[in-house]
Amino acid sequence: MKYTLSAIAATATIAAAVVFSGVTPAVSGSNNAFVVTNETTKAECSACHMAYPPGFLPKRSWQAIMSDLSNHFGEDASLDDASTKEITDYLVATAPAEIRGLNPTYTVLRISQMPWFTREHGSRTIAYAKSKPDIGSISNCAACHRGAERGFFGD
């Protein structure tokens, strides 16, 4: 497999961003905070968008997002009580309690508002994503990161 210098640099940048952001993957067997391993989470969240890895937000953010699914970024994403509980429990158990650089009293509801995200992507990348119909939004990680659903964001 041929690796380009830019691909290697991008992977190193992502790794450094994760290390220096204070996000610590919760690893237990095959469980990883940067790969969605819960099948209910994969199925329900991926019905509308990529199932985002729990490690991208702190626990309090996932709790807030999951507590108001009837108003999920302007959409009604309500689920039955059992699915909501399972997904919430999974996200909260796997996500970091805190992320370095994020005010511990602030609850971020959008991954794109995380300090590591804005530092990594910058305004030019965000504007580019918005201008491309096949990407549509900076929240469409899989449009640019082909390995996103497997936890690879260095492409």
N, C-alpha and C positions, 0 to 999 in steps of 0.2 A: 504494500500500500504506500502510495506516495504522499508525503506530508509537505505542505508548503510552509515557508517561514511564517507567513501571516496566520495560518491555522495553528501552528505551534505557539506563536505569540498570543493569539486569542485565548487558547486553552490555558496558558500560564496566567494571563490576566484574570480570567474567571477564577482560577484556583486561588490566586492571591486575594481577589476580592472576597471570596468566601472565608479564607483564613483570617484576613485582617478585619472582616466585618464582625467577627465574634460569633458567627453562625457555626454551631458545632453539630455536625450530622449525628443523629441518634442512630447508631449502628447496633443492630442486634440480629445476628444471622444475616438474612438477606434484606432486612429492613434498613432503609436509608432515608434521611430527611429530604433528599433531593430526587427521589423517585417515589411515585405514588404506588404503594403496595397493597392497599386495601381495595378489594374488588368492587365494593359498593360505591366507594368514592370515585373510582375510575369510571364506573358505569353511569352514575348519576351526574357527576360534574362534566364528564366528557360529552354528555348529551347536548350541551350548548357551547362549551369551550374546552380547551385543554384542561385536564385535571392538574392544577398547580401543585407543585411539591410543598409539603408542609413546612420545610425548612426556609421557605422564602419569607415567611411572616412569623412574628412571635405568637405565642399561645393566645394572648388577649385579643389579637386581631382576628384569629380564626373563631374565637368564641363570639365576638361581635358580629362577624359576617354570618355565622351559622345561626345566630339568634334572631335574624331578621330576613329570612329567606323570601318572605312575601314581598319584600322590597329589595331585591338583589340587583343593585345597580340599575334600577328602573324596570326590572322584570320580576314577575312572580315565579320564583324557583322553589316554591313550597314542596316539601316532601312529607311522606308519612312520618309519624313520630319515631318509629324504630329506625328508619334510614337516617333521619336527622341526628338521632342520638349516636348511631354507629359512626357516622362520618365525623361528627363533632368530637367524639371520644378519640378517634384515630388521629385527627389533625392536631388536637391539643396534646395528646400523648407523644407525638412525634416531633412537633415543632419546638424550637428553642424557647426558653422562658424569656430571654432578653436577647437583643441583638445590639452589639456595640455600635455606638454612633446614633442610636435611636433613643430619644427621650423616653424613659420608662413610664411616664405618665401620659404619653401620646399613643393613641390607638390608630395605627395606619390601617386603612381598609383596602387600599390598592397597592399591589406589588410595585407598580410603576412609580409609587411615591416613596419607596424605600431608598435611603441614602445610597446603598450599594448599587441599586438599579440605575438611579439617575447619574451616578458617577461612572458607571460602566457604559451606559448607552449615550449619554449626552444629548443635547438639544438637536444636533444634526441628525442623529439616528432616529430620534423620536419624530422629527419632521418628515424624514424619509419614509418611515413606516406609515404615517398618516397619508402621504401622497400616493402610495401604491395601493390600488384597489385589491390586488391579490394578497396584501398584508392586512390592510384595513385599519389596524390599530396596533399600538405598541404592546398591547396585552396579548397579541397573537404570537406567542413565543415560537411555536412550531413552524411558522412561516419562514423564519430566518434560521432557526436552530433546528435542523433536521433530526437531531437526536434528543430533543427536549423531553419527550415522554420517557426516555430511558435515563434521564439525568445528565445528558451531555449538552452543554450550552456553549461550547467553544468553537462552533462552526460559523 
